[in-house]
Amino acid sequence: MISNRLYYASMMLFWVCYLSLLAMVVAYAPQGGVSMAGLTLFSDTGLVETAVMAMQSIGLSPVGQSVVFGLLGGFSAASAGLLLFSMMFYVFGEEREQRESRALAQGAVACTALGAMLTALVFFAGGQAGALLALQFGALGGLFLTVMSLGQTQIEPDQQTDDEASELDQVIADHAANHAAFSAQLASLSRHGSRS
């Protein structure tokens, strides 16, 4: 079971990193990159150039282009966040948290699907096809397969909870037996006292 959890943790961690980088690309590449600790990151606009051309060809203003890129980055960031929580719930959680992790992973797929749909709408309407479209659909396909395989795994009941429940049942049974014995002795004494 531990190896199963680590396997899904590694897969989900890959997609968290992928989606986070995708969110940063669509957020910073149209602005020419971002400077951080003396490094210039995401300065090459090659990934988003065809998206900019597609939006220009359909007549979107620079503000509208910023909104579209902001939505794409937001969908990718939300998907990465949901997937991160899903991974933590599945790896570190008990039976209930593991079940809830599936719903979070499905939410991540839904966010990625919305981002892919928006990208496809922009690219197809503008008569373009670019690398960003392929990256979005690659993320959607990979996440979908991950969630499908996660849904097919058996979640084993928590052993500690079962042990605690059996201990509690034993304590209740012992208490009931002691109470019944005390009541029997009390009834026997009261009968002897009434005879005398």
Secondary structure, DSSP 8 states (H G I E B T S, - for coil): -HHHHHHHHHHHHHHHHHHHHHHHHHHHGGGT-EEETTEEES--THHHHHHHHHHHHTT--HHHHHHHHHHHHHHHHHHHHHHHHHHHHHHH--HHHHHHHHHHHHHHHHHHHHHHHHHHHHHHHTT---HHHHHHHHHHHHHHHHHHHHHHS-----HHHHHHHHHHHHHHHHHHHHHHHHHHHHHHHHHHHHH-
